[in-house]
């Protein structure tokens, strides 16, 4: 069960079993949380390791959700990445998907109904990237997730860790299918490309061996469209302008 409290201009959402973490949420809002390592600092995302009462946690701020106007406007009708992740992933963990790193708390600030700042607090885990003989664990997880009508959203080996407790996955909202099997096929293609980049000599599509339906061909077309040189150049220019402060 998820509960919430108001603190200043923010709303803190937390698992009812982790009310003890609301103090960490307040420290994050006040800007006085102890950071032991910054994992990613870009205009798109901020991810860091935080210390609270001797324990380590991961704090993520999905900055693109706040700085890109069209995404910001969309939050009028959405719960936002942090709260969506908190709800979806914990539901999947309750369903038996223990490969997910547990989201523990979401912190959200809105202005005029739109999200203007947010944070996601997750458990901290240490591990290494899966090796060739461990790819089958990633594939098995993906198949079970797809069977449950959910998808990862960024299905590549950099978002999986081999830990003392086995396979763990990060950087996912655990969303459900909304358009047939399109997402299933799309992320299998993403996984296939990742394996090629790693030069593992493995075909991700053959590992999953999903039947090629209409959604498969649509996903194949969409990936091809996004890889067109003109589309890639437009994306590059937009990213460059956003990094300069343009609101596009």
PAZA-827879 format. One record per residue (C-alpha): residue number from 1; residue in one letter; y, x, z. Coordinates in steps of 0.25 Angstrom, whole numbers. Each point is the difference from the previous one (the first is absolute). Layout:
<setors>
<setor><pos>NUM</pos><code>A</code><y>Y</y><x>X</x><z>Z</z></setor>
...
</setors>
This chain:
<setors>
<setor><pos>1</pos><code>X</code><y>0</y><x>0</x><z>0</z></setor>
<setor><pos>2</pos><code>X</code><y>14</y><x>5</x><z>-4</z></setor>
<setor><pos>3</pos><code>X</code><y>12</y><x>-2</x><z>10</z></setor>
<setor><pos>4</pos><code>X</code><y>14</y><x>3</x><z>-2</z></setor>
<setor><pos>5</pos><code>X</code><y>13</y><x>3</x><z>9</z></setor>
<setor><pos>6</pos><code>X</code><y>14</y><x>2</x><z>-4</z></setor>
<setor><pos>7</pos><code>X</code><y>7</y><x>13</x><z>3</z></setor>
<setor><pos>8</pos><code>X</code><y>15</y><x>1</x><z>-5</z></setor>
<setor><pos>9</pos><code>X</code><y>0</y><x>-4</x><z>-15</z></setor>
<setor><pos>10</pos><code>X</code><y>-15</y><x>3</x><z>-2</z></setor>
<setor><pos>11</pos><code>X</code><y>-12</y><x>-8</x><z>2</z></setor>
<setor><pos>12</pos><code>X</code><y>-12</y><x>8</x><z>5</z></setor>
<setor><pos>13</pos><code>X</code><y>-14</y><x>-6</x><z>-4</z></setor>
<setor><pos>14</pos><code>X</code><y>-12</y><x>6</x><z>8</z></setor>
<setor><pos>15</pos><code>X</code><y>-15</y><x>-3</x><z>2</z></setor>
<setor><pos>16</pos><code>X</code><y>-1</y><x>-7</x><z>13</z></setor>
<setor><pos>17</pos><code>X</code><y>-10</y><x>11</x><z>5</z></setor>
<setor><pos>18</pos><code>X</code><y>11</y><x>10</x><z>-2</z></setor>
<setor><pos>19</pos><code>X</code><y>12</y><x>-5</x><z>7</z></setor>
<setor><pos>20</pos><code>X</code><y>2</y><x>13</x><z>7</z></setor>
<setor><pos>21</pos><code>X</code><y>5</y><x>6</x><z>-14</z></setor>
<setor><pos>22</pos><code>X</code><y>12</y><x>-9</x><z>0</z></setor>
<setor><pos>23</pos><code>X</code><y>7</y><x>11</x><z>8</z></setor>
<setor><pos>24</pos><code>X</code><y>-3</y><x>9</x><z>-12</z></setor>
<setor><pos>25</pos><code>X</code><y>6</y><x>-10</x><z>-9</z></setor>
<setor><pos>26</pos><code>X</code><y>13</y><x>0</x><z>8</z></setor>
<setor><pos>27</pos><code>X</code><y>1</y><x>15</x><z>-1</z></setor>
<setor><pos>28</pos><code>X</code><y>-2</y><x>-1</x><z>-15</z></setor>
<setor><pos>29</pos><code>X</code><y>12</y><x>-10</x><z>-1</z></setor>
<setor><pos>30</pos><code>X</code><y>8</y><x>8</x><z>9</z></setor>
<setor><pos>31</pos><code>X</code><y>-2</y><x>13</x><z>-8</z></setor>
<setor><pos>32</pos><code>X</code><y>-6</y><x>8</x><z>12</z></setor>
<setor><pos>33</pos><code>X</code><y>-14</y><x>0</x><z>-3</z></setor>
<setor><pos>34</pos><code>X</code><y>-7</y><x>14</x><z>1</z></setor>
<setor><pos>35</pos><code>X</code><y>-4</y><x>5</x><z>-14</z></setor>
<setor><pos>36</pos><code>X</code><y>-11</y><x>11</x><z>-1</z></setor>
<setor><pos>37</pos><code>X</code><y>-1</y><x>1</x><z>-15</z></setor>
<setor><pos>38</pos><code>X</code><y>6</y><x>-6</x><z>-12</z></setor>
<setor><pos>39</pos><code>X</code><y>-11</y><x>-3</x><z>-11</z></setor>
<setor><pos>40</pos><code>X</code><y>9</y><x>-6</x><z>-11</z></setor>
<setor><pos>41</pos><code>X</code><y>15</y><x>-1</x><z>-1</z></setor>
<setor><pos>42</pos><code>X</code><y>5</y><x>-6</x><z>-13</z></setor>
<setor><pos>43</pos><code>X</code><y>10</y><x>-11</x><z>-4</z></setor>
<setor><pos>44</pos><code>X</code><y>-12</y><x>-8</x><z>-2</z></setor>
<setor><pos>45</pos><code>X</code><y>-8</y><x>2</x><z>13</z></setor>
<setor><pos>46</pos><code>X</code><y>1</y><x>6</x><z>13</z></setor>
<setor><pos>47</pos><code>X</code><y>-13</y><x>4</x><z>8</z></setor>
<setor><pos>48</pos><code>X</code><y>-1</y><x>7</x><z>13</z></setor>
<setor><pos>49</pos><code>X</code><y>-8</y><x>3</x><z>12</z></setor>
<setor><pos>50</pos><code>X</code><y>5</y><x>-5</x><z>13</z></setor>
<setor><pos>51</pos><code>X</code><y>-3</y><x>3</x><z>14</z></setor>
<setor><pos>52</pos><code>X</code><y>0</y><x>-11</x><z>11</z></setor>
<setor><pos>53</pos><code>X</code><y>-5</y><x>2</x><z>14</z></setor>
<setor><pos>54</pos><code>X</code><y>-9</y><x>11</x><z>-4</z></setor>
<setor><pos>55</pos><code>X</code><y>-6</y><x>-7</x><z>-12</z></setor>
<setor><pos>56</pos><code>X</code><y>2</y><x>2</x><z>-15</z></setor>
<setor><pos>57</pos><code>X</code><y>4</y><x>-11</x><z>-10</z></setor>
<setor><pos>58</pos><code>X</code><y>4</y><x>0</x><z>-14</z></setor>
<setor><pos>59</pos><code>X</code><y>14</y><x>-7</x><z>-4</z></setor>
<setor><pos>60</pos><code>X</code><y>3</y><x>-4</x><z>-14</z></setor>
<setor><pos>61</pos><code>X</code><y>13</y><x>-6</x><z>-6</z></setor>
<setor><pos>62</pos><code>X</code><y>-2</y><x>-6</x><z>-14</z></setor>
<setor><pos>63</pos><code>X</code><y>14</y><x>3</x><z>-4</z></setor>
<setor><pos>64</pos><code>X</code><y>-1</y><x>-5</x><z>-14</z></setor>
<setor><pos>65</pos><code>X</code><y>-1</y><x>-14</x><z>6</z></setor>
<setor><pos>66</pos><code>X</code><y>14</y><x>1</x><z>5</z></setor>
<setor><pos>67</pos><code>X</code><y>7</y><x>8</x><z>-10</z></setor>
<setor><pos>68</pos><code>X</code><y>-4</y><x>-6</x><z>-13</z></setor>
<setor><pos>69</pos><code>X</code><y>8</y><x>-13</x><z>-2</z></setor>
<setor><pos>70</pos><code>X</code><y>-11</y><x>-9</x><z>-7</z></setor>
<setor><pos>71</pos><code>X</code><y>-11</y><x>4</x><z>10</z></setor>
<setor><pos>72</pos><code>X</code><y>10</y><x>-2</x><z>12</z></setor>
<setor><pos>73</pos><code>X</code><y>3</y><x>-14</x><z>-6</z></setor>
<setor><pos>74</pos><code>X</code><y>-15</y><x>-3</x><z>-1</z></setor>
<setor><pos>75</pos><code>X</code><y>-1</y><x>2</x><z>15</z></setor>
<setor><pos>76</pos><code>X</code><y>8</y><x>-14</x><z>2</z></setor>
<setor><pos>77</pos><code>X</code><y>-14</y><x>-6</x><z>-4</z></setor>
<setor><pos>78</pos><code>X</code><y>-9</y><x>11</x><z>6</z></setor>
<setor><pos>79</pos><code>X</code><y>-4</y><x>5</x><z>13</z></setor>
<setor><pos>80</pos><code>X</code><y>2</y><x>15</x><z>-5</z></setor>
<setor><pos>81</pos><code>X</code><y>-10</y><x>11</x><z>-1</z></setor>
<setor><pos>82</pos><code>X</code><y>0</y><x>4</x><z>15</z></setor>
<setor><pos>83</pos><code>X</code><y>-4</y><x>-14</x><z>5</z></setor>
<setor><pos>84</pos><code>X</code><y>-9</y><x>-3</x><z>-12</z></setor>
<setor><pos>85</pos><code>X</code><y>-8</y><x>13</x><z>3</z></setor>
<setor><pos>86</pos><code>X</code><y>-1</y><x>-3</x><z>15</z></setor>
<setor><pos>87</pos><code>X</code><y>-6</y><x>-14</x><z>-3</z></setor>
<setor><pos>88</pos><code>X</code><y>-8</y><x>3</x><z>-12</z></setor>
<setor><pos>89</pos><code>X</code><y>-7</y><x>13</x><z>4</z></setor>
<setor><pos>90</pos><code>X</code><y>-3</y><x>-5</x><z>14</z></setor>
<setor><pos>91</pos><code>X</code><y>-7</y><x>-12</x><z>-5</z></setor>
<setor><pos>92</pos><code>X</code><y>-8</y><x>9</x><z>-9</z></setor>
<setor><pos>93</pos><code>X</code><y>-4</y><x>9</x><z>12</z></setor>
<setor><pos>94</pos><code>X</code><y>-4</y><x>-13</x><z>7</z></setor>
<setor><pos>95</pos><code>X</code><y>-9</y><x>-3</x><z>-12</z></setor>
<setor><pos>96</pos><code>X</code><y>-7</y><x>13</x><z>2</z></setor>
<setor><pos>97</pos><code>X</code><y>8</y><x>10</x><z>-9</z></setor>
<setor><pos>98</pos><code>X</code><y>1</y><x>11</x><z>10</z></setor>
<setor><pos>99</pos><code>X</code><y>4</y><x>10</x><z>-11</z></setor>
<setor><pos>100</pos><code>X</code><y>15</y><x>-5</x><z>2</z></setor>
<setor><pos>101</pos><code>X</code><y>9</y><x>8</x><z>9</z></setor>
<setor><pos>102</pos><code>X</code><y>5</y><x>-10</x><z>10</z></setor>
<setor><pos>103</pos><code>X</code><y>15</y><x>-5</x><z>-2</z></setor>
<setor><pos>104</pos><code>X</code><y>5</y><x>-3</x><z>14</z></setor>
<setor><pos>105</pos><code>X</code><y>14</y><x>-5</x><z>-1</z></setor>
<setor><pos>106</pos><code>X</code><y>11</y><x>-4</x><z>-10</z></setor>
<setor><pos>107</pos><code>X</code><y>14</y><x>1</x><z>2</z></setor>
<setor><pos>108</pos><code>X</code><y>10</y><x>-9</x><z>-9</z></setor>
<setor><pos>109</pos><code>X</code><y>15</y><x>-2</x><z>-1</z></setor>
<setor><pos>110</pos><code>X</code><y>6</y><x>-10</x><z>-8</z></setor>
<setor><pos>111</pos><code>X</code><y>14</y><x>-3</x><z>-5</z></setor>
<setor><pos>112</pos><code>X</code><y>3</y><x>-13</x><z>-7</z></setor>
<setor><pos>113</pos><code>X</code><y>-15</y><x>-3</x><z>-1</z></setor>
<setor><pos>114</pos><code>X</code><y>-3</y><x>13</x><z>-7</z></setor>
<setor><pos>115</pos><code>X</code><y>-7</y><x>12</x><z>6</z></setor>
<setor><pos>116</pos><code>X</code><y>9</y><x>12</x><z>2</z></setor>
<setor><pos>117</pos><code>X</code><y>-8</y><x>9</x><z>8</z></setor>
<setor><pos>118</pos><code>X</code><y>-15</y><x>0</x><z>4</z></setor>
<setor><pos>119</pos><code>X</code><y>-11</y><x>9</x><z>6</z></setor>
<setor><pos>120</pos><code>X</code><y>-15</y><x>0</x><z>1</z></setor>
<setor><pos>121</pos><code>X</code><y>-7</y><x>7</x><z>12</z></setor>
<setor><pos>122</pos><code>X</code><y>-14</y><x>4</x><z>-2</z></setor>
<setor><pos>123</pos><code>X</code><y>-11</y><x>7</x><z>7</z></setor>
<setor><pos>124</pos><code>X</code><y>0</y><x>15</x><z>-3</z></setor>
<setor><pos>125</pos><code>X</code><y>-13</y><x>6</x><z>-6</z></setor>
<setor><pos>126</pos><code>X</code><y>-3</y><x>14</x><z>-4</z></setor>
<setor><pos>127</pos><code>X</code><y>-10</y><x>3</x><z>-12</z></setor>
<setor><pos>128</pos><code>X</code><y>-2</y><x>6</x><z>-13</z></setor>
<setor><pos>129</pos><code>X</code><y>0</y><x>-5</x><z>-15</z></setor>
<setor><pos>130</pos><code>X</code><y>-14</y><x>-5</x><z>-4</z></setor>
<setor><pos>131</pos><code>X</code><y>-9</y><x>10</x><z>-8</z></setor>
<setor><pos>132</pos><code>X</code><y>-8</y><x>-2</x><z>-12</z></setor>
<setor><pos>133</pos><code>X</code><y>-13</y><x>-4</x><z>8</z></setor>
<setor><pos>134</pos><code>X</code><y>9</y><x>-10</x><z>8</z></setor>
<setor><pos>135</pos><code>X</code><y>6</y><x>-8</x><z>-11</z></setor>
<setor><pos>136</pos><code>X</code><y>-12</y><x>-10</x><z>1</z></setor>
<setor><pos>137</pos><code>X</code><y>6</y><x>-4</x><z>14</z></setor>
<setor><pos>138</pos><code>X</code><y>13</y><x>-3</x><z>-7</z></setor>
<setor><pos>139</pos><code>X</code><y>-6</y><x>-8</x><z>-11</z></setor>
<setor><pos>140</pos><code>X</code><y>-9</y><x>-8</x><z>10</z></setor>
<setor><pos>141</pos><code>X</code><y>13</y><x>-3</x><z>8</z></setor>
<setor><pos>142</pos><code>X</code><y>7</y><x>-5</x><z>-13</z></setor>
<setor><pos>143</pos><code>X</code><y>-11</y><x>-9</x><z>-4</z></setor>
<setor><pos>144</pos><code>X</code><y>-1</y><x>-6</x><z>14</z></setor>
<setor><pos>145</pos><code>X</code><y>15</y><x>-2</x><z>0</z></setor>
<setor><pos>146</pos><code>X</code><y>0</y><x>-7</x><z>-14</z></setor>
<setor><pos>147</pos><code>X</code><y>-12</y><x>-9</x><z>4</z></setor>
<setor><pos>148</pos><code>X</code><y>9</y><x>-5</x><z>11</z></setor>
<setor><pos>149</pos><code>X</code><y>11</y><x>-3</x><z>-11</z></setor>
<setor><pos>150</pos><code>X</code><y>9</y><x>11</x><z>5</z></setor>
<setor><pos>151</pos><code>X</code><y>6</y><x>13</x><z>-6</z></setor>
<setor><pos>152</pos><code>X</code><y>5</y><x>13</x><z>5</z></setor>
<setor><pos>153</pos><code>X</code><y>12</y><x>1</x><z>-9</z></setor>
<setor><pos>154</pos><code>X</code><y>0</y><x>16</x><z>-1</z></setor>
<setor><pos>155</pos><code>X</code><y>-14</y><x>3</x><z>-2</z></setor>
<setor><pos>156</pos><code>X</code><y>-1</y><x>15</x><z>-1</z></setor>
<setor><pos>157</pos><code>X</code><y>-7</y><x>11</x><z>8</z></setor>
<setor><pos>158</pos><code>X</code><y>13</y><x>5</x><z>6</z></setor>
<setor><pos>159</pos><code>X</code><y>0</y><x>-14</x><z>8</z></setor>
<setor><pos>160</pos><code>X</code><y>-13</y><x>3</x><z>6</z></setor>
<setor><pos>161</pos><code>X</code><y>-4</y><x>9</x><z>12</z></setor>
<setor><pos>162</pos><code>X</code><y>-13</y><x>5</x><z>5</z></setor>
<setor><pos>163</pos><code>X</code><y>1</y><x>0</x><z>15</z></setor>
<setor><pos>164</pos><code>X</code><y>-9</y><x>1</x><z>12</z></setor>
<setor><pos>165</pos><code>X</code><y>-2</y><x>-15</x><z>-1</z></setor>
<setor><pos>166</pos><code>X</code><y>-3</y><x>0</x><z>-14</z></setor>
<setor><pos>167</pos><code>X</code><y>8</y><x>-4</x><z>-12</z></setor>
<setor><pos>168</pos><code>X</code><y>14</y><x>-6</x><z>2</z></setor>
<setor><pos>169</pos><code>X</code><y>10</y><x>-5</x><z>-9</z></setor>
<setor><pos>170</pos><code>X</code><y>16</y><x>0</x><z>0</z></setor>
<setor><pos>171</pos><code>X</code><y>12</y><x>-5</x><z>-7</z></setor>
<setor><pos>172</pos><code>X</code><y>-5</y><x>-14</x><z>-3</z></setor>
<setor><pos>173</pos><code>X</code><y>5</y><x>-14</x><z>2</z></setor>
<setor><pos>174</pos><code>X</code><y>-14</y><x>-6</x><z>-1</z></setor>
<setor><pos>175</pos><code>X</code><y>5</y><x>-11</x><z>-9</z></setor>
<setor><pos>176</pos><code>X</code><y>-9</y><x>-11</x><z>-5</z></setor>
<setor><pos>177</pos><code>X</code><y>-3</y><x>-3</x><z>-15</z></setor>
<setor><pos>178</pos><code>X</code><y>10</y><x>-10</x><z>-6</z></setor>
<setor><pos>179</pos><code>X</code><y>-3</y><x>1</x><z>-15</z></setor>
<setor><pos>180</pos><code>X</code><y>-15</y><x>0</x><z>-2</z></setor>
<setor><pos>181</pos><code>X</code><y>-7</y><x>14</x><z>-1</z></setor>
<setor><pos>182</pos><code>X</code><y>12</y><x>7</x><z>-6</z></setor>
<setor><pos>183</pos><code>X</code><y>4</y><x>8</x><z>12</z></setor>
<setor><pos>184</pos><code>X</code><y>-15</y><x>5</x><z>2</z></setor>
<setor><pos>185</pos><code>X</code><y>-1</y><x>5</x><z>-14</z></setor>
<setor><pos>186</pos><code>X</code><y>14</y><x>6</x><z>1</z></setor>
<setor><pos>187</pos><code>X</code><y>-3</y><x>9</x><z>12</z></setor>
<setor><pos>188</pos><code>X</code><y>-13</y><x>4</x><z>-5</z></setor>
<setor><pos>189</pos><code>X</code><y>7</y><x>6</x><z>-12</z></setor>
<setor><pos>190</pos><code>X</code><y>10</y><x>7</x><z>9</z></setor>
<setor><pos>191</pos><code>X</code><y>-12</y><x>6</x><z>8</z></setor>
<setor><pos>192</pos><code>X</code><y>-6</y><x>4</x><z>-13</z></setor>
<setor><pos>193</pos><code>X</code><y>13</y><x>8</x><z>-4</z></setor>
<setor><pos>194</pos><code>X</code><y>0</y><x>6</x><z>14</z></setor>
<setor><pos>195</pos><code>X</code><y>-14</y><x>5</x><z>-2</z></setor>
<setor><pos>196</pos><code>X</code><y>4</y><x>6</x><z>-13</z></setor>
<setor><pos>197</pos><code>X</code><y>12</y><x>7</x><z>6</z></setor>
<setor><pos>198</pos><code>X</code><y>-8</y><x>6</x><z>10</z></setor>
<setor><pos>199</pos><code>X</code><y>-10</y><x>5</x><z>-11</z></setor>
<setor><pos>200</pos><code>X</code><y>-12</y><x>-5</x><z>8</z></setor>
<setor><pos>201</pos><code>X</code><y>-7</y><x>-4</x><z>-13</z></setor>
<setor><pos>202</pos><code>X</code><y>-2</y><x>-15</x><z>5</z></setor>
<setor><pos>203</pos><code>X</code><y>3</y><x>-13</x><z>-7</z></setor>
<setor><pos>204</pos><code>X</code><y>5</y><x>-10</x><z>10</z></setor>
<setor><pos>205</pos><code>X</code><y>-2</y><x>-12</x><z>-9</z></setor>
<setor><pos>206</pos><code>X</code><y>-15</y><x>4</x><z>-1</z></setor>
<setor><pos>207</pos><code>X</code><y>-1</y><x>2</x><z>15</z></setor>
<setor><pos>208</pos><code>X</code><y>5</y><x>-14</x><z>2</z></setor>
<setor><pos>209</pos><code>X</code><y>-7</y><x>-6</x><z>-12</z></setor>
<setor><pos>210</pos><code>X</code><y>8</y><x>-13</x><z>0</z></setor>
<setor><pos>211</pos><code>X</code><y>-2</y><x>-9</x><z>-12</z></setor>
<setor><pos>212</pos><code>X</code><y>11</y><x>0</x><z>-10</z></setor>
<setor><pos>213</pos><code>X</code><y>6</y><x>-14</x><z>0</z></setor>
<setor><pos>214</pos><code>X</code><y>14</y><x>-4</x><z>-5</z></setor>
<setor><pos>215</pos><code>X</code><y>7</y><x>5</x><z>12</z></setor>
<setor><pos>216</pos><code>X</code><y>-6</y><x>14</x><z>-3</z></setor>
<setor><pos>217</pos><code>X</code><y>6</y><x>0</x><z>-14</z></setor>
<setor><pos>218</pos><code>X</code><y>14</y><x>-5</x><z>6</z></setor>
<setor><pos>219</pos><code>X</code><y>0</y><x>11</x><z>10</z></setor>
<setor><pos>220</pos><code>X</code><y>-4</y><x>11</x><z>-10</z></setor>
<setor><pos>221</pos><code>X</code><y>12</y><x>-5</x><z>-9</z></setor>
<setor><pos>222</pos><code>X</code><y>9</y><x>0</x><z>11</z></setor>
<setor><pos>223</pos><code>X</code><y>-3</y><x>14</x><z>4</z></setor>
<setor><pos>224</pos><code>X</code><y>1</y><x>5</x><z>-14</z></setor>
<setor><pos>225</pos><code>X</code><y>14</y><x>-7</x><z>-1</z></setor>
<setor><pos>226</pos><code>X</code><y>5</y><x>7</x><z>13</z></setor>
<setor><pos>227</pos><code>X</code><y>-4</y><x>13</x><z>-6</z></setor>
<setor><pos>228</pos><code>X</code><y>8</y><x>-2</x><z>-13</z></setor>
<setor><pos>229</pos><code>X</code><y>10</y><x>12</x><z>-1</z></setor>
<setor><pos>230</pos><code>X</code><y>12</y><x>-10</x><z>-1</z></setor>
<setor><pos>231</pos><code>X</code><y>-5</y><x>-7</x><z>13</z></setor>
<setor><pos>232</pos><code>X</code><y>-2</y><x>13</x><z>7</z></setor>
<setor><pos>233</pos><code>X</code><y>14</y><x>5</x><z>-4</z></setor>
<setor><pos>234</pos><code>X</code><y>6</y><x>-13</x><z>5</z></setor>
<setor><pos>235</pos><code>X</code><y>-7</y><x>1</x><z>13</z></setor>
<setor><pos>236</pos><code>X</code><y>4</y><x>15</x><z>2</z></setor>
<setor><pos>237</pos><code>X</code><y>15</y><x>-4</x><z>-3</z></setor>
<setor><pos>238</pos><code>X</code><y>0</y><x>-11</x><z>10</z></setor>
<setor><pos>239</pos><code>X</code><y>-6</y><x>9</x><z>10</z></setor>
<setor><pos>240</pos><code>X</code><y>10</y><x>10</x><z>-2</z></setor>
<setor><pos>241</pos><code>X</code><y>12</y><x>-9</x><z>1</z></setor>
<setor><pos>242</pos><code>X</code><y>-6</y><x>-7</x><z>12</z></setor>
<setor><pos>243</pos><code>X</code><y>-1</y><x>14</x><z>7</z></setor>
<setor><pos>244</pos><code>X</code><y>15</y><x>2</x><z>-4</z></setor>
<setor><pos>245</pos><code>X</code><y>3</y><x>-13</x><z>8</z></setor>
<setor><pos>246</pos><code>X</code><y>1</y><x>-10</x><z>-12</z></setor>
<setor><pos>247</pos><code>X</code><y>-5</y><x>-14</x><z>4</z></setor>
<setor><pos>248</pos><code>X</code><y>-9</y><x>-3</x><z>-11</z></setor>
</setors>
